[in-house]
């Protein structure tokens, strides 16, 4: 239980300053230095590009423009990654982490560059330029949507090379949509895409040692009271390098109890139509990302690109740290599954190919439930019902203090 609390507290502390638009100057990047290593040259006179913007507005692809302008810059890329990373590979888990963290690091970097050059947007330079959608109030250079596109294309192409051509075309559509909308110059999108690409490449390099290099030895305990199977998924998941936790075992829970009482409870349970429907739903649906998108729209967080990137980053970080901690415990204890404990018991759903204790669904859901409760306080009761977990105020205060010292920001004062 403590491991779940720790990951959540990280997410809370990371977000405490994020509610104040424009206060990002003291925010820290995660995987790149907070320096000018990723600077951009001063943009040229934007008047030279007005004609190109106006020409593109003569042939607007309205449906594509509306689609790509909806949500925050990384909205569509997060949804795409959600369909890719759950493919059952170690690389997919790291890819999901990197998309969230790299997009935030790149967006934060871009915002500092925006305020350095303060380039006006096309509709501010020439009254002939039409606008389609809410007018951004930030400077134009570099384009924040292109930054997210460059980051996503680089990460997805690296981890899922079969998607390289598709995501490149998608990125071009997103960048063209910003120009057609009157919100960006072509040079804004080019600079943003290149910046996102450079930062993503640097972060892929930085995390190349996060996954174990040596293959698993394939040893499965012979004790009949422990989990057994011909195939074990993610046997080294608990050995992934963590970002905030010392390692996956830092808050390893106590060993599992004798399962006899719980086994009897399962035997006695009479499934109803509702319980079976719930089981199928939670086993097959990605509840947490669509819910995150929904609440971000409701709270208008999607209108702040830096804030929205930060929220996606801490959500991806929570999933990653929760996964590593959970699978550390799974393969430390090899907790047996109910249908192995009692071969006569027939579960409703197929049994996953890894130990049962602690539950992966419960671990990740508890992280997300607590995170979302904090991010969206008006819906706290709703999310608490989803995972029913209480926090220790003393433990929360101690951990926030630890993260504050590590990341150099006074979160609580925000």
C-alpha positions as YAML, in Angstrom:
chain: A
units: angstrom
residues:
- id: 1
  name: UNK
  ca: [0.00, 0.00, 0.00]
- id: 2
  name: UNK
  ca: [2.81, 2.43, 0.84]
- id: 3
  name: UNK
  ca: [4.28, 2.19, -2.63]
- id: 4
  name: UNK
  ca: [1.01, 3.41, -4.13]
- id: 5
  name: UNK
  ca: [0.83, 6.28, -1.68]
- id: 6
  name: UNK
  ca: [4.37, 7.38, -2.46]
- id: 7
  name: UNK
  ca: [3.78, 7.51, -6.20]
- id: 8
  name: UNK
  ca: [0.61, 9.52, -5.67]
- id: 9
  name: UNK
  ca: [2.33, 11.96, -3.34]
- id: 10
  name: UNK
  ca: [4.95, 12.57, -6.00]
- id: 11
  name: UNK
  ca: [2.18, 13.46, -8.40]
- id: 12
  name: UNK
  ca: [0.50, 15.81, -5.95]
- id: 13
  name: UNK
  ca: [3.71, 17.64, -5.16]
- id: 14
  name: UNK
  ca: [4.59, 17.95, -8.84]
- id: 15
  name: UNK
  ca: [1.25, 19.57, -9.57]
- id: 16
  name: UNK
  ca: [0.86, 22.00, -6.68]
- id: 17
  name: UNK
  ca: [2.37, 24.90, -8.58]
- id: 18
  name: UNK
  ca: [0.67, 24.06, -11.86]
- id: 19
  name: UNK
  ca: [-2.60, 25.78, -11.13]
- id: 20
  name: UNK
  ca: [-1.17, 29.25, -11.67]
- id: 21
  name: UNK
  ca: [-0.86, 30.13, -15.33]
- id: 22
  name: UNK
  ca: [2.41, 31.89, -16.06]
- id: 23
  name: UNK
  ca: [4.24, 30.70, -12.93]
- id: 24
  name: UNK
  ca: [6.20, 28.09, -14.85]
- id: 25
  name: UNK
  ca: [9.50, 29.99, -14.57]
- id: 26
  name: UNK
  ca: [10.45, 28.01, -11.46]
- id: 27
  name: UNK
  ca: [9.22, 24.67, -12.77]
- id: 28
  name: UNK
  ca: [11.86, 22.03, -13.40]
- id: 29
  name: UNK
  ca: [12.34, 19.75, -16.36]
- id: 30
  name: UNK
  ca: [12.65, 16.03, -15.69]
- id: 31
  name: UNK
  ca: [15.13, 14.52, -18.14]
- id: 32
  name: UNK
  ca: [16.93, 17.48, -19.70]
- id: 33
  name: UNK
  ca: [18.92, 20.27, -18.01]
- id: 34
  name: UNK
  ca: [17.09, 23.50, -17.29]
- id: 35
  name: UNK
  ca: [19.51, 25.49, -19.43]
- id: 36
  name: UNK
  ca: [19.92, 26.91, -22.92]
- id: 37
  name: UNK
  ca: [21.05, 23.59, -24.38]
- id: 38
  name: UNK
  ca: [17.89, 23.57, -26.48]
- id: 39
  name: UNK
  ca: [17.73, 27.19, -27.55]
- id: 40
  name: UNK
  ca: [16.39, 28.41, -30.90]
- id: 41
  name: UNK
  ca: [17.68, 31.20, -33.15]
- id: 42
  name: UNK
  ca: [15.81, 34.47, -33.31]
- id: 43
  name: UNK
  ca: [12.94, 34.25, -35.80]
- id: 44
  name: UNK
  ca: [12.96, 36.40, -38.91]
- id: 45
  name: UNK
  ca: [10.43, 39.12, -39.71]
- id: 46
  name: UNK
  ca: [7.04, 37.35, -39.76]
- id: 47
  name: UNK
  ca: [5.68, 39.65, -42.48]
- id: 48
  name: UNK
  ca: [7.62, 37.60, -45.00]
- id: 49
  name: UNK
  ca: [5.38, 34.60, -44.26]
- id: 50
  name: UNK
  ca: [1.97, 36.29, -44.28]
- id: 51
  name: UNK
  ca: [1.40, 35.44, -47.94]
- id: 52
  name: UNK
  ca: [1.98, 31.75, -47.24]
- id: 53
  name: UNK
  ca: [-0.50, 31.81, -44.37]
- id: 54
  name: UNK
  ca: [-3.13, 33.54, -46.50]
- id: 55
  name: UNK
  ca: [-2.61, 31.05, -49.33]
- id: 56
  name: UNK
  ca: [-3.13, 28.12, -46.99]
- id: 57
  name: UNK
  ca: [-6.31, 29.72, -45.69]
- id: 58
  name: UNK
  ca: [-7.74, 29.66, -49.22]
- id: 59
  name: UNK
  ca: [-7.80, 25.85, -49.14]
- id: 60
  name: UNK
  ca: [-8.74, 25.05, -45.57]
- id: 61
  name: UNK
  ca: [-9.44, 21.43, -44.69]
- id: 62
  name: UNK
  ca: [-12.03, 22.32, -42.07]
- id: 63
  name: UNK
  ca: [-12.58, 18.86, -40.63]
- id: 64
  name: UNK
  ca: [-8.88, 18.14, -40.17]
- id: 65
  name: UNK
  ca: [-8.30, 21.62, -38.76]
- id: 66
  name: UNK
  ca: [-11.11, 21.26, -36.21]
- id: 67
  name: UNK
  ca: [-9.87, 17.83, -35.20]
- id: 68
  name: UNK
  ca: [-6.24, 18.78, -34.67]
- id: 69
  name: UNK
  ca: [-7.06, 22.05, -32.91]
- id: 70
  name: UNK
  ca: [-9.26, 20.29, -30.36]
- id: 71
  name: UNK
  ca: [-7.77, 19.78, -26.92]
- id: 72
  name: UNK
  ca: [-4.25, 20.48, -25.73]
- id: 73
  name: UNK
  ca: [-1.25, 20.07, -28.07]
- id: 74
  name: UNK
  ca: [-0.57, 16.50, -26.90]
- id: 75
  name: UNK
  ca: [-4.21, 15.40, -26.62]
- id: 76
  name: UNK
  ca: [-4.28, 13.28, -29.80]
- id: 77
  name: UNK
  ca: [-0.79, 11.91, -29.24]
- id: 78
  name: UNK
  ca: [-1.65, 10.71, -25.75]
- id: 79
  name: UNK
  ca: [-4.70, 8.90, -27.13]
- id: 80
  name: UNK
  ca: [-2.60, 7.28, -29.84]
- id: 81
  name: UNK
  ca: [0.02, 6.14, -27.36]
- id: 82
  name: UNK
  ca: [-2.71, 4.60, -25.18]
- id: 83
  name: UNK
  ca: [-3.55, 2.27, -28.06]
- id: 84
  name: UNK
  ca: [0.10, 1.35, -28.59]
- id: 85
  name: UNK
  ca: [1.92, 0.99, -25.30]
- id: 86
  name: UNK
  ca: [-0.30, -1.71, -23.80]
- id: 87
  name: UNK
  ca: [1.10, -4.21, -26.29]
- id: 88
  name: UNK
  ca: [2.74, -6.31, -23.63]
- id: 89
  name: UNK
  ca: [6.35, -5.20, -24.12]
- id: 90
  name: UNK
  ca: [8.84, -3.50, -21.83]
- id: 91
  name: UNK
  ca: [9.50, -0.90, -24.50]
- id: 92
  name: UNK
  ca: [5.84, 0.12, -24.60]
- id: 93
  name: UNK
  ca: [5.84, 0.94, -20.90]
- id: 94
  name: UNK
  ca: [8.93, 3.12, -21.30]
- id: 95
  name: UNK
  ca: [7.47, 4.75, -24.42]
- id: 96
  name: UNK
  ca: [4.37, 5.86, -22.52]
- id: 97
  name: UNK
  ca: [6.52, 7.38, -19.78]
- id: 98
  name: UNK
  ca: [8.71, 9.19, -22.30]
- id: 99
  name: UNK
  ca: [5.83, 10.67, -24.28]
- id: 100
  name: UNK
  ca: [4.43, 12.32, -21.17]
- id: 101
  name: UNK
  ca: [7.74, 13.51, -19.71]
- id: 102
  name: UNK
  ca: [9.35, 14.58, -23.00]
- id: 103
  name: UNK
  ca: [6.30, 16.54, -24.15]
- id: 104
  name: UNK
  ca: [6.24, 18.41, -20.86]
- id: 105
  name: UNK
  ca: [9.99, 19.10, -20.92]
- id: 106
  name: UNK
  ca: [9.77, 20.29, -24.52]
- id: 107
  name: UNK
  ca: [6.68, 22.43, -23.90]
- id: 108
  name: UNK
  ca: [8.22, 24.08, -20.86]
- id: 109
  name: UNK
  ca: [11.36, 24.79, -22.87]
- id: 110
  name: UNK
  ca: [9.30, 26.18, -25.73]
- id: 111
  name: UNK
  ca: [7.42, 28.52, -23.43]
- id: 112
  name: UNK
  ca: [10.62, 30.07, -22.20]
- id: 113
  name: UNK
  ca: [11.68, 30.63, -25.80]
- id: 114
  name: UNK
  ca: [8.29, 32.15, -26.59]
- id: 115
  name: UNK
  ca: [8.78, 34.71, -23.88]
- id: 116
  name: UNK
  ca: [12.32, 35.37, -25.02]
- id: 117
  name: UNK
  ca: [11.33, 36.43, -28.54]
- id: 118
  name: UNK
  ca: [7.64, 37.39, -28.08]
- id: 119
  name: UNK
  ca: [6.81, 36.90, -31.73]
- id: 120
  name: UNK
  ca: [3.28, 37.96, -32.68]
- id: 121
  name: UNK
  ca: [0.88, 35.47, -34.20]
- id: 122
  name: UNK
  ca: [-0.28, 35.82, -37.83]
- id: 123
  name: UNK
  ca: [-3.69, 37.26, -36.95]
- id: 124
  name: UNK
  ca: [-1.93, 39.93, -34.89]
- id: 125
  name: UNK
  ca: [0.40, 40.87, -37.74]
- id: 126
  name: UNK
  ca: [-2.13, 41.17, -40.55]
- id: 127
  name: UNK
  ca: [-5.88, 41.82, -40.28]
- id: 128
  name: UNK
  ca: [-6.51, 39.75, -43.43]
- id: 129
  name: UNK
  ca: [-5.61, 36.59, -41.56]
- id: 130
  name: UNK
  ca: [-8.73, 34.86, -40.32]
- id: 131
  name: UNK
  ca: [-8.86, 32.91, -37.08]
- id: 132
  name: UNK
  ca: [-10.60, 29.63, -36.46]
- id: 133
  name: UNK
  ca: [-11.01, 28.78, -32.80]
- id: 134
  name: UNK
  ca: [-10.09, 30.46, -29.51]
- id: 135
  name: UNK
  ca: [-7.27, 32.94, -30.03]
- id: 136
  name: UNK
  ca: [-4.08, 31.98, -28.16]
- id: 137
  name: UNK
  ca: [-2.65, 34.67, -25.92]
- id: 138
  name: UNK
  ca: [0.92, 33.40, -25.97]
- id: 139
  name: UNK
  ca: [3.66, 34.34, -28.48]
- id: 140
  name: UNK
  ca: [3.78, 32.42, -31.75]
- id: 141
  name: UNK
  ca: [7.38, 31.12, -31.88]
- id: 142
  name: UNK
  ca: [7.86, 28.19, -31.53]
- id: 143
  name: UNK
  ca: [4.47, 26.55, -32.17]
- id: 144
  name: UNK
  ca: [3.43, 24.52, -29.12]
- id: 145
  name: UNK
  ca: [1.41, 22.05, -31.20]
- id: 146
  name: UNK
  ca: [4.42, 21.42, -33.41]
- id: 147
  name: UNK
  ca: [6.54, 20.85, -30.30]
- id: 148
  name: UNK
  ca: [4.15, 18.09, -29.19]
- id: 149
  name: UNK
  ca: [4.13, 16.66, -32.72]
- id: 150
  name: UNK
  ca: [7.91, 16.56, -32.95]
- id: 151
  name: UNK
  ca: [8.16, 14.85, -29.59]
- id: 152
  name: UNK
  ca: [5.48, 12.29, -30.42]
- id: 153
  name: UNK
  ca: [6.83, 11.45, -33.88]
- id: 154
  name: UNK
  ca: [10.31, 10.86, -32.49]
- id: 155
  name: UNK
  ca: [9.21, 8.65, -29.59]
- id: 156
  name: UNK
  ca: [6.58, 6.66, -31.45]
- id: 157
  name: UNK
  ca: [8.86, 6.10, -34.45]
- id: 158
  name: UNK
  ca: [11.62, 4.89, -32.13]
- id: 159
  name: UNK
  ca: [9.56, 2.41, -30.14]
- id: 160
  name: UNK
  ca: [7.03, 1.50, -32.83]
- id: 161
  name: UNK
  ca: [8.92, 1.85, -36.16]
- id: 162
  name: UNK
  ca: [6.02, 0.44, -38.13]
- id: 163
  name: UNK
  ca: [4.13, 3.63, -37.23]
- id: 164
  name: UNK
  ca: [6.83, 6.03, -38.46]
- id: 165
  name: UNK
  ca: [5.21, 7.04, -41.75]
- id: 166
  name: UNK
  ca: [1.75, 7.37, -40.25]
- id: 167
  name: UNK
  ca: [2.78, 9.61, -37.38]
- id: 168
  name: UNK
  ca: [4.85, 11.79, -39.69]
- id: 169
  name: UNK
  ca: [1.77, 12.42, -41.82]
- id: 170
  name: UNK
  ca: [-0.31, 13.09, -38.72]
- id: 171
  name: UNK
  ca: [2.24, 15.59, -37.47]
- id: 172
  name: UNK
  ca: [2.14, 17.46, -40.78]
- id: 173
  name: UNK
  ca: [-1.65, 17.64, -40.56]
- id: 174
  name: UNK
  ca: [-1.44, 19.05, -37.06]
- id: 175
  name: UNK
  ca: [1.11, 21.69, -38.02]
- id: 176
  name: UNK
  ca: [-0.80, 22.68, -41.17]
- id: 177
  name: UNK
  ca: [-3.94, 23.07, -39.07]
- id: 178
  name: UNK
  ca: [-2.25, 25.64, -36.85]
- id: 179
  name: UNK
  ca: [-1.19, 27.66, -39.88]
- id: 180
  name: UNK
  ca: [-4.64, 27.41, -41.50]
- id: 181
  name: UNK
  ca: [-6.20, 28.58, -38.24]
- id: 182
  name: UNK
  ca: [-4.18, 31.79, -38.34]
- id: 183
  name: UNK
  ca: [-2.32, 30.89, -35.16]
- id: 184
  name: UNK
  ca: [1.17, 30.00, -36.43]
- id: 185
  name: UNK
  ca: [3.63, 30.86, -39.17]
- id: 186
  name: UNK
  ca: [5.31, 28.03, -41.10]
- id: 187
  name: UNK
  ca: [8.61, 28.89, -39.39]
- id: 188
  name: UNK
  ca: [6.88, 28.56, -36.02]
- id: 189
  name: UNK
  ca: [5.83, 25.01, -36.78]
- id: 190
  name: UNK
  ca: [9.22, 24.05, -38.20]
- id: 191
  name: UNK
  ca: [11.06, 25.40, -35.16]
- id: 192
  name: UNK
  ca: [8.63, 23.74, -32.78]
- id: 193
  name: UNK
  ca: [8.81, 20.37, -34.52]
- id: 194
  name: UNK
  ca: [12.62, 20.45, -34.55]
- id: 195
  name: UNK
  ca: [12.74, 21.43, -30.88]
- id: 196
  name: UNK
  ca: [10.39, 18.63, -29.84]
- id: 197
  name: UNK
  ca: [12.37, 16.16, -31.90]
- id: 198
  name: UNK
  ca: [15.71, 17.18, -30.40]
- id: 199
  name: UNK
  ca: [14.43, 16.96, -26.84]
- id: 200
  name: UNK
  ca: [12.76, 13.61, -27.43]
- id: 201
  name: UNK
  ca: [15.97, 12.21, -28.91]
- id: 202
  name: UNK
  ca: [17.94, 13.44, -25.90]
- id: 203
  name: UNK
  ca: [15.48, 11.83, -23.49]
- id: 204
  name: UNK
  ca: [15.45, 8.53, -25.37]
- id: 205
  name: UNK
  ca: [19.23, 8.53, -25.00]
- id: 206
  name: UNK
  ca: [19.02, 9.41, -21.31]
- id: 207
  name: UNK
  ca: [16.64, 6.56, -20.53]
- id: 208
  name: UNK
  ca: [18.26, 3.89, -22.70]
- id: 209
  name: UNK
  ca: [19.48, 2.14, -19.56]
- id: 210
  name: UNK
  ca: [16.08, 2.10, -17.83]
- id: 211
  name: UNK
  ca: [15.22, -1.43, -18.98]
- id: 212
  name: UNK
  ca: [17.24, -4.48, -17.88]
- id: 213
  name: UNK
  ca: [19.91, -5.47, -20.38]
- id: 214
  name: UNK
  ca: [20.24, -9.10, -19.40]
- id: 215
  name: UNK
  ca: [17.53, -11.57, -20.31]
- id: 216
  name: UNK
  ca: [15.44, -13.17, -17.56]
- id: 217
  name: UNK
  ca: [16.84, -16.50, -16.38]
- id: 218
  name: UNK
  ca: [13.43, -18.16, -16.72]
- id: 219
  name: UNK
  ca: [13.44, -19.64, -13.21]
- id: 220
  name: UNK
  ca: [9.98, -20.20, -11.72]
- id: 221
  name: UNK
  ca: [9.58, -21.43, -8.12]
- id: 222
  name: UNK
  ca: [8.63, -25.09, -7.80]
- id: 223
  name: UNK
  ca: [6.61, -24.55, -4.60]
- id: 224
  name: UNK
  ca: [3.00, -25.62, -5.38]
- id: 225
  name: UNK
  ca: [1.75, -22.81, -3.13]
- id: 226
  name: UNK
  ca: [3.23, -20.18, -5.46]
- id: 227
  name: UNK
  ca: [2.30, -18.97, -8.94]
- id: 228
  name: UNK
  ca: [3.35, -21.18, -11.82]
- id: 229
  name: UNK
  ca: [2.98, -21.05, -15.56]
- id: 230
  name: UNK
  ca: [4.69, -21.84, -18.83]
- id: 231
  name: UNK
  ca: [5.00, -18.13, -19.64]
- id: 232
  name: UNK
  ca: [5.64, -15.24, -17.26]
- id: 233
  name: UNK
  ca: [4.98, -11.72, -18.52]
- id: 234
  name: UNK
  ca: [7.15, -8.80, -17.39]
- id: 235
  name: UNK
  ca: [9.31, -10.90, -15.04]
- id: 236
  name: UNK
  ca: [11.84, -8.05, -14.86]
- id: 237
  name: UNK
  ca: [9.26, -5.27, -14.61]
- id: 238
  name: UNK
  ca: [10.24, -4.54, -11.04]
- id: 239
  name: UNK
  ca: [13.85, -3.97, -12.13]
- id: 240
  name: UNK
  ca: [13.11, -0.99, -14.40]
- id: 241
  name: UNK
  ca: [14.91, 2.18, -13.37]
- id: 242
  name: UNK
  ca: [12.54, 4.43, -11.44]
- id: 243
  name: UNK
  ca: [12.39, 8.19, -11.75]
- id: 244
  name: UNK
  ca: [11.49, 9.30, -8.22]
- id: 245
  name: UNK
  ca: [11.46, 6.12, -6.16]
- id: 246
  name: UNK
  ca: [14.87, 4.77, -5.17]
- id: 247
  name: UNK
  ca: [13.92, 1.52, -6.89]
- id: 248
  name: UNK
  ca: [10.90, -0.70, -7.38]
- id: 249
  name: UNK
  ca: [11.30, -2.39, -3.99]
- id: 250
  name: UNK
  ca: [11.48, 0.82, -1.96]
- id: 251
  name: UNK
  ca: [7.93, 0.44, -0.67]
- id: 252
  name: UNK
  ca: [7.39, -3.26, -1.27]
- id: 253
  name: UNK
  ca: [4.29, -4.47, 0.64]
- id: 254
  name: UNK
  ca: [4.34, -7.28, 3.17]
- id: 255
  name: UNK
  ca: [4.10, -10.87, 1.90]
- id: 256
  name: UNK
  ca: [0.62, -12.06, 0.91]
- id: 257
  name: UNK
  ca: [-1.54, -13.79, 3.53]
- id: 258
  name: UNK
  ca: [-2.74, -17.37, 3.48]
- id: 259
  name: UNK
  ca: [-5.33, -17.27, 0.71]
- id: 260
  name: UNK
  ca: [-7.68, -19.92, 2.12]
- id: 261
  name: UNK
  ca: [-10.22, -17.48, 3.59]
- id: 262
  name: UNK
  ca: [-10.25, -15.38, 0.44]
- id: 263
  name: UNK
  ca: [-10.49, -18.50, -1.70]
- id: 264
  name: UNK
  ca: [-13.58, -19.54, 0.19]
- id: 265
  name: UNK
  ca: [-15.06, -16.09, -0.37]
- id: 266
  name: UNK
  ca: [-14.54, -16.51, -4.12]
- id: 267
  name: UNK
  ca: [-16.11, -19.95, -4.07]
- id: 268
  name: UNK
  ca: [-19.18, -18.59, -2.30]
- id: 269
  name: UNK
  ca: [-19.60, -15.56, -4.53]
- id: 270
  name: UNK
  ca: [-22.59, -15.76, -6.88]
- id: 271
  name: UNK
  ca: [-21.95, -13.51, -9.91]
- id: 272
  name: UNK
  ca: [-24.76, -11.29, -11.10]
- id: 273
  name: UNK
  ca: [-25.26, -9.73, -14.51]
- id: 274
  name: UNK
  ca: [-24.03, -6.42, -13.11]
- id: 275
  name: UNK
  ca: [-20.90, -7.89, -11.54]
- id: 276
  name: UNK
  ca: [-20.03, -9.73, -14.74]
- id: 277
  name: UNK
  ca: [-20.57, -6.59, -16.80]
- id: 278
  name: UNK
  ca: [-18.29, -4.65, -14.45]
- id: 279
  name: UNK
  ca: [-15.63, -7.34, -14.70]
- id: 280
  name: UNK
  ca: [-15.62, -7.27, -18.49]
- id: 281
  name: UNK
  ca: [-15.61, -3.47, -18.55]
- id: 282
  name: UNK
  ca: [-12.67, -2.95, -16.21]
- id: 283
  name: UNK
  ca: [-10.72, -5.75, -17.86]
- id: 284
  name: UNK
  ca: [-11.04, -4.37, -21.37]
- id: 285
  name: UNK
  ca: [-11.47, -0.59, -21.15]
- id: 286
  name: UNK
  ca: [-8.90, 2.13, -20.63]
- id: 287
  name: UNK
  ca: [-10.93, 4.13, -18.11]
- id: 288
  name: UNK
  ca: [-8.30, 6.49, -16.75]
- id: 289
  name: UNK
  ca: [-7.01, 8.32, -19.83]
- id: 290
  name: UNK
  ca: [-10.46, 9.11, -21.30]
- id: 291
  name: UNK
  ca: [-11.50, 10.25, -17.84]
- id: 292
  name: UNK
  ca: [-8.44, 12.47, -17.61]
- id: 293
  name: UNK
  ca: [-9.21, 14.01, -20.99]
- id: 294
  name: UNK
  ca: [-12.82, 14.59, -19.99]
- id: 295
  name: UNK
  ca: [-11.97, 16.35, -16.75]
- id: 296
  name: UNK
  ca: [-9.28, 18.47, -18.40]
- id: 297
  name: UNK
  ca: [-11.90, 19.75, -20.83]
- id: 298
  name: UNK
  ca: [-14.38, 20.39, -18.02]
- id: 299
  name: UNK
  ca: [-11.83, 22.31, -15.95]
- id: 300
  name: UNK
  ca: [-10.49, 24.10, -19.06]
- id: 301
  name: UNK
  ca: [-6.98, 22.88, -18.30]
- id: 302
  name: UNK
  ca: [-6.59, 22.03, -22.00]
- id: 303
  name: UNK
  ca: [-6.41, 25.76, -22.73]
- id: 304
  name: UNK
  ca: [-3.06, 25.99, -20.93]
- id: 305
  name: UNK
  ca: [-0.50, 23.98, -22.96]
- id: 306
  name: UNK
  ca: [2.17, 23.95, -20.24]
- id: 307
  name: UNK
  ca: [-0.25, 22.90, -17.51]
- id: 308
  name: UNK
  ca: [-1.89, 20.22, -19.63]
- id: 309
  name: UNK
  ca: [1.52, 18.82, -20.63]
- id: 310
  name: UNK
  ca: [2.45, 18.72, -16.95]
- id: 311
  name: UNK
  ca: [-0.70, 16.82, -16.05]
- id: 312
  name: UNK
  ca: [-0.11, 14.23, -18.78]
- id: 313
  name: UNK
  ca: [3.50, 13.93, -17.60]
- id: 314
  name: UNK
  ca: [2.63, 13.16, -14.00]
- id: 315
  name: UNK
  ca: [-0.09, 10.73, -15.10]
- id: 316
  name: UNK
  ca: [2.39, 8.82, -17.25]
- id: 317
  name: UNK
  ca: [4.92, 8.95, -14.44]
- id: 318
  name: UNK
  ca: [2.36, 7.58, -11.99]
- id: 319
  name: UNK
  ca: [1.54, 4.70, -14.33]
- id: 320
  name: UNK
  ca: [5.21, 3.89, -14.78]
- id: 321
  name: UNK
  ca: [6.27, 4.05, -11.13]
- id: 322
  name: UNK
  ca: [3.14, 2.17, -10.07]
- id: 323
  name: UNK
  ca: [3.84, -0.55, -12.63]
- id: 324
  name: UNK
  ca: [7.47, -0.98, -11.56]
- id: 325
  name: UNK
  ca: [6.57, -1.12, -7.87]
- id: 326
  name: UNK
  ca: [3.73, -3.55, -8.45]
- id: 327
  name: UNK
  ca: [5.75, -5.97, -10.56]
- id: 328
  name: UNK
  ca: [8.62, -5.85, -8.12]
- id: 329
  name: UNK
  ca: [6.27, -7.25, -5.50]
- id: 330
  name: UNK
  ca: [4.63, -9.70, -7.89]
- id: 331
  name: UNK
  ca: [7.91, -11.44, -8.68]
- id: 332
  name: UNK
  ca: [9.27, -11.10, -5.17]
- id: 333
  name: UNK
  ca: [6.35, -13.14, -3.76]
- id: 334
  name: UNK
  ca: [5.04, -15.11, -6.77]
- id: 335
  name: UNK
  ca: [1.53, -14.87, -5.37]
- id: 336
  name: UNK
  ca: [-0.60, -17.73, -6.64]
- id: 337
  name: UNK
  ca: [-3.75, -17.11, -8.69]
- id: 338
  name: UNK
  ca: [-7.14, -18.43, -7.50]
- id: 339
  name: UNK
  ca: [-7.51, -21.00, -10.31]
- id: 340
  name: UNK
  ca: [-4.06, -22.35, -9.45]
- id: 341
  name: UNK
  ca: [-4.76, -22.42, -5.75]
- id: 342
  name: UNK
  ca: [-7.98, -24.36, -6.42]
- id: 343
  name: UNK
  ca: [-7.99, -26.03, -9.88]
- id: 344
  name: UNK
  ca: [-11.74, -26.61, -9.59]
- id: 345
  name: UNK
  ca: [-12.39, -22.85, -9.48]
- id: 346
  name: UNK
  ca: [-13.29, -21.33, -12.85]
- id: 347
  name: UNK
  ca: [-12.70, -17.57, -13.11]
- id: 348
  name: UNK
  ca: [-14.94, -15.44, -15.32]
- id: 349
  name: UNK
  ca: [-12.02, -13.96, -17.25]
- id: 350
  name: UNK
  ca: [-8.76, -15.40, -18.58]
- id: 351
  name: UNK
  ca: [-6.02, -15.47, -15.97]
- id: 352
  name: UNK
  ca: [-3.12, -13.08, -16.73]
- id: 353
  name: UNK
  ca: [0.32, -14.68, -17.24]
- id: 354
  name: UNK
  ca: [1.96, -13.29, -14.12]
- id: 355
  name: UNK
  ca: [1.56, -13.59, -10.32]
- id: 356
  name: UNK
  ca: [-1.56, -12.17, -8.76]
- id: 357
  name: UNK
  ca: [-0.24, -10.38, -5.68]
- id: 358
  name: UNK
  ca: [-0.45, -7.42, -5.59]
- id: 359
  name: UNK
  ca: [-3.10, -6.63, -8.19]
- id: 360
  name: UNK
  ca: [-1.84, -4.55, -11.09]
- id: 361
  name: UNK
  ca: [-5.27, -3.10, -11.87]
- id: 362
  name: UNK
  ca: [-5.68, -2.08, -8.23]
- id: 363
  name: UNK
  ca: [-2.19, -0.59, -7.97]
- id: 364
  name: UNK
  ca: [-2.50, 1.63, -11.04]
- id: 365
  name: UNK
  ca: [-6.11, 2.55, -10.28]
- id: 366
  name: UNK
  ca: [-5.20, 3.65, -6.78]
- id: 367
  name: UNK
  ca: [-2.48, 5.91, -8.16]
- id: 368
  name: UNK
  ca: [-4.81, 7.43, -10.74]
- id: 369
  name: UNK
  ca: [-7.73, 7.73, -8.34]
- id: 370
  name: UNK
  ca: [-5.73, 9.71, -5.82]
- id: 371
  name: UNK
  ca: [-4.04, 11.80, -8.49]
- id: 372
  name: UNK
  ca: [-7.31, 12.71, -10.17]
- id: 373
  name: UNK
  ca: [-8.93, 13.47, -6.83]
- id: 374
  name: UNK
  ca: [-6.33, 16.13, -6.26]
- id: 375
  name: UNK
  ca: [-6.24, 17.49, -9.79]
- id: 376
  name: UNK
  ca: [-10.01, 17.75, -10.03]
- id: 377
  name: UNK
  ca: [-11.21, 18.46, -6.48]
- id: 378
  name: UNK
  ca: [-14.87, 18.95, -7.42]
- id: 379
  name: UNK
  ca: [-14.94, 15.28, -8.42]
- id: 380
  name: UNK
  ca: [-12.92, 13.95, -5.50]
- id: 381
  name: UNK
  ca: [-15.76, 11.84, -4.14]
- id: 382
  name: UNK
  ca: [-16.24, 10.22, -7.53]
- id: 383
  name: UNK
  ca: [-12.60, 9.20, -7.83]
- id: 384
  name: UNK
  ca: [-12.33, 8.12, -4.20]
- id: 385
  name: UNK
  ca: [-15.16, 5.68, -4.80]
- id: 386
  name: UNK
  ca: [-13.13, 4.23, -7.64]
- id: 387
  name: UNK
  ca: [-10.25, 3.14, -5.46]
- id: 388
  name: UNK
  ca: [-11.21, 3.71, -1.77]
- id: 389
  name: UNK
  ca: [-7.81, 4.68, -0.42]
- id: 390
  name: UNK
  ca: [-6.91, 6.99, 2.50]
- id: 391
  name: UNK
  ca: [-3.72, 8.98, 2.85]
- id: 392
  name: UNK
  ca: [-1.69, 9.55, 5.97]
- id: 393
  name: UNK
  ca: [-1.34, 13.36, 6.43]
- id: 394
  name: UNK
  ca: [1.99, 12.94, 8.24]
- id: 395
  name: UNK
  ca: [3.38, 10.68, 5.52]
- id: 396
  name: UNK
  ca: [2.11, 13.03, 2.81]
- id: 397
  name: UNK
  ca: [3.86, 16.01, 4.42]
- id: 398
  name: UNK
  ca: [7.12, 14.12, 4.79]
- id: 399
  name: UNK
  ca: [7.16, 12.98, 1.17]
- id: 400
  name: UNK
  ca: [6.26, 16.37, -0.25]
- id: 401
  name: UNK
  ca: [9.20, 17.79, 1.70]
- id: 402
  name: UNK
  ca: [11.49, 15.17, 0.18]
- id: 403
  name: UNK
  ca: [10.38, 15.87, -3.40]
- id: 404
  name: UNK
  ca: [10.53, 19.63, -2.83]
- id: 405
  name: UNK
  ca: [14.20, 19.41, -1.89]
- id: 406
  name: UNK
  ca: [14.94, 17.14, -4.86]
- id: 407
  name: UNK
  ca: [13.27, 19.28, -7.51]
- id: 408
  name: UNK
  ca: [14.03, 22.70, -6.11]
- id: 409
  name: UNK
  ca: [10.52, 24.18, -5.99]
- id: 410
  name: UNK
  ca: [8.40, 25.08, -2.99]
- id: 411
  name: UNK
  ca: [5.30, 23.23, -4.14]
- id: 412
  name: UNK
  ca: [3.17, 23.90, -1.08]
- id: 413
  name: UNK
  ca: [3.62, 27.66, -1.36]
- id: 414
  name: UNK
  ca: [2.05, 27.62, -4.82]
...
